[in-house]
């Protein structure tokens, strides 16, 4: 299987403040993807233009989009000082739901480890290659955290009731009667959408939601060594996404190499196993054991 099989074309929302009238401008679009089939990481960046008009003053703009392996950025042509925000949407909420997030995550780890050994020698800029795999590793981990939480919310009536009544933000969602009429299973649809918009790399925010879903406080009891590695990795993830792999002082994260990626992958596997051991399913099995 080729590495390009693990990256899909995302959709999202682009927004900025009109430099002519000062009103917000926004539109949805299909975001460009990096060229993961390129021989070198430096050749993976792709460029694409997106035409958009201000709905208030009708001014026309061209947004220059730059797709890199770990991010998509945009600038307003002839107005580079204007800040452009690009929000990548989660997958279509109507798609078939993943029933086994844990096995999907573990399959992703196998693939990422294989790429380290199979593809690494082919790249001249190995550091950029490792940064790319590091970002993909986080994507797999965040996908697991989201999918596992949504799965239990959809399948466990008691967990869903707790989340609907206790999860900050979810219990505040209000819907109109016409939406109830038009949308089958509107509660489940809102749950999916709500939990897909959470930043799952922020474990301090994710933990309390898992505590509510699982019905007992456990997330903060994750082994200290695991939490330490993940906390440090989150900071480096931020630098890879927002600073092209450099810290706030401009220093390149050269420590993100194969051994580091593998060590973070191991910590993520430990976190996934810890979450499973504390799940209602695993706790129910343990309660039935005669020893």
PyMOL commands that set and color helices and strands:
alter all, ss='L'
color gray80, all
select helices_A, chain A and resi 3-6+41-43+101-118+120-122+126-155+157-166+170-172+177-182+186-196+203-214+219-221+224-242+258-277+280-288
alter helices_A, ss='H'
color red, helices_A
select strands_A, chain A and resi 11-17+24-30+46-53+60-68+71-76+85-88
alter strands_A, ss='S'
color yellow, strands_A
deselect
rebuild
show_as cartoon
